[in-house]
Amino acid sequence: EEDEDEDPHVPDAAERAMLREEFTSRMYQRFLDGEDGDFDYSQVDENPDLDNLDIVSRDAEERYFDEEEPSDAPQLE
C-alpha cells in the first residue's frame, strides 16, 4: 500500500525538458504516421502547392533514367 501522505514526484528542470522533448518527438512522429484523428491529411496530401519541388524534380529525373534502355558506353581511344 502506498502512503497517501507521501508527496508525488515533482520532476526537476532537466527531467521536465527531457519529458517535453520525448512528448514532442512522439507527437511529431504520430502526426507524420497519419495517426492524428483531428487533422484532415487530404488537404495536405492532395495540394500540389505544398510539394517539395526539389523532390518532385528528382523523382521525375529518376523515372526518366529508369525508363531508359541500358547501353554500352562508347570506347575511348
PyMOL commands that set and color helices and strands:
alter all, ss='L'
color gray80, all
select helices_A, chain A and resi 13-32+42-45+48-50+53-67
alter helices_A, ss='H'
color red, helices_A
deselect
rebuild
show_as cartoon
